[in-house]
Amino acid sequence: MNPLSPIPPIPRWCFVVPVVLILLLTPVDGWIVSSMPEKSDFERGDLLSLFRVLGYLPTWILVAVVLWAARRGTGRSHNDSPSWSLVLTPLISGAVSEALKPIFRRPDPQPGSEGSWQRSPLGEAWWDGTDFCFPSGHSAVAFGAALAICRRWPGTTPWILFAATGCAATRIIERGHYPTDVLASLLIALIVSQWIEPVISARSGNHSN
C-alpha cells in the first residue's frame, strides 16, 4: 500500500488482463463488430441508454457534487477525496483517450472494412479525433468513474464494473467502437486511477492538517 494513500494499489494482474485480451481479440475485432445489427435497424432501449449515460463526464460531476453535499451534510467528515476522485479519474481518463485518438488515427468502423488498423491520412485538423475510434472516450470515462467508486467501496465492485462494462458494450453494439478500443480505455483508466489516488489522498491530507 502506498503510504500517501489509504487505498490499496490495483493488483498487477488487472493491468495484464486487458493487454492480453487486446492481443487475443485484435484478429477478430472486425468480425465482432460486423455481427452487430446495422445502425438503421438498431433501436437503443432504456437499459442501453442508461449504460450510455455512464460514459458522459457531466454525469459523474453531478454524482460527485451530490456525494460532496451528502458528506458535508452529515457533519462527520470533510474529506473531499471521494468527490475529487469521482471527477478527476474519469476526466483524465477520457482526456488521455481523446488525446491518443489523433495519434493512432484508427478510423471508426465502416461497413466492409471492419477491423481495419490502416491509419487515416493527416488532414488540416490533425488534432481532431472525432472520426477515430481507438481508444474509446466514453468507455474511459465510465471505467474511470467505476474505479474511483469501487476502490473506495469494494462492495460495489461487481455492480459498478458491470455498469461500466455495459457502457463499453453499447459502443460496440452501436458499431461505434471495436472491443480492443474499449479494452484500451479500461487500461488507461487503470493507469490513471493507480497514479491519481495517492495524489488526491496527499492533497486531502494536507488540507485536513
N, C-alpha and C positions, 0 to 999 in steps of 0.2 A: 504494500500500500504506500502511495506517495505521502510523505509527511505533510505536504501542503494541503492534501485533500483527504477528507474522511471517507471518500467514496472509493471502493476498491477499483483497481485498474481493470480494464477489459482483458479477458484471457486472450492469449496469443492465437489460440485456435479460431477465435471469432474473425480474425483478420485472414487466416489461411483459407477458411471455407469459401468466402466469396471469390478469392483468386482462383481456387481450384474449379469452382463452378463456372467461372468465366471461360477458363480454358476448355472445359468439357462441353459447354453449350455453344461456343463460337461456331463450330461447324454446322449446327442445326438451328442457328438463330433465324435464318430466313424461313425455314420450313415451319417453325413455330408461329411466326407472325403471319405467314401466308395461310395458315389454317384458321386464323381468326375471321369472323364474319366481315363482309365488306362494310365500309363506313355507311354507305347508303341504306344498308339493311339493318344497321345496328341502332338500337334504342337503349340509351342508358337509363336504368331503373333507379329507384330511390336509394338502394343499397350502394350501388356503384357511385352514385352522385355523392353519397356520404363519404365514401372512401376517397373520392377525388378531392373533396374539400380539405382533407388532411394534408394535401400537398401544397396548399396555399399558405404562405407565411403569415398573412393577416389573421388567419385562424388561430395560430399559436400565439401571436402577440395579444390577441383578445383573451385567450386562455391564461396567459401569463399575468395579464393585468387583473383578471378575476382572482387568480391564485394569490397575487400580491395583496389585493384588498382583503381577501379572506384571512390571510395570515396576520395582517395588521389588525383586523377587526377582533381577533381573539385576544390580543394583548399579551400573548405568550411568547412570541418570537418576532424579532425584527430582522431575521436572517433572510435576505432577499435573493440568496443564491439560486433557489429553485426557479424563480421567475427569470433571473438573468440567463440561466442555462436554457430555459424553455424558449427564450428569444434568440440568444446568440448561437446556440448549436445548430438549429435549422437555418438561421440566417447565413452563417458562414458556410455551412454545408452546401446550401443552394447557390451561394455566390461562387464557391470553388467550382461547382458543377458547371455553372454557366460560363465561367472563365475558361474551362477546358474545352468547351464545345468548338470554339473557333480554332483551337489547336489541333484537335483530332479531325474535325471537319467531316464527320460521318453523316451522310445525307439521311434525312428521315426515310422510313420505309416507303418504298414506292412499288406499286403493282408490277410484277415481272422482274424486279431487281432486288427482292427482299434478301437481306443478309449481306449486302454489298458493304465493303470497307473502303471502296475507292473514294479518296478524298476529293471533296468538291474544290473546284478551282478558286483561287483568291479573287475576290471582287473589290469594288470600291469600298464597300462597307465590310472589310475583312473581319472586323471585331463583332459583327452581328451574328449571333448563334441561333437565330430564330428557326432556320430550316435544318439545323443539325440536331442529332439525337443522342450523341454519346458525350457525357453521361446524361441521366435524366434529372432535370432540376426539381420537378415535383417530387420524385422519389427521394431525392436527397433531403429535401425539406421534411418529408414525412418520417424518414428514418432518423434524421437528426432530432426531431421532437420526441420520437419514441424512445431514443436512447437517453435523452435528458430526463424523461419520466421514469423509465424502468431502472436506471442506475440509482435513483434515489428511493424508489418504491418498488423493490424487486417483486413483490406480489403481483404487480401489474404486468410483468414481463410477457407472459403468453398472450394477453389480451391486446396490449398496445402494439406489440410486434405483429400480431395478426392484422390489426388495423392498418399499420404502415405497409405491410405486405399487400394488403388489399388495395391500397392506393397505387402501389407499384404495378399490381396486376391490371388495374384499369388502363394504365398507359400501354400495356402490351395488348390487351383485349381490343382497345380502340385503335390499334395499329399506329400508335404514336412513337413507340419505342420497342427495342428488342430486349430480350431477357438480359443480355450482357450489359445493356445500358443501365438497367435498374440495379444490377448487381454491383456495377462500378459505383453507383450512387451510395449503396449500402457501405461499401468500403470507404468512401470519402467520409460519410457520416461517422463511421467508427473512428477514423483517424482524427477527425475534428473533435469528437467527444473526448477521446483519450487525451488530447492536448489541452482542451479548454477547461476541463473541470478543475485541475489544480489552479489555474489562473483565476477562475471565479471564486474558488474557495479562499485563495490568498487575499483577494480583494475584499471578500466578505469578512474575513478575519481581521483585516486592517481597519475596516470601518467599525467593527464592534469593539475595538480597543479604545 
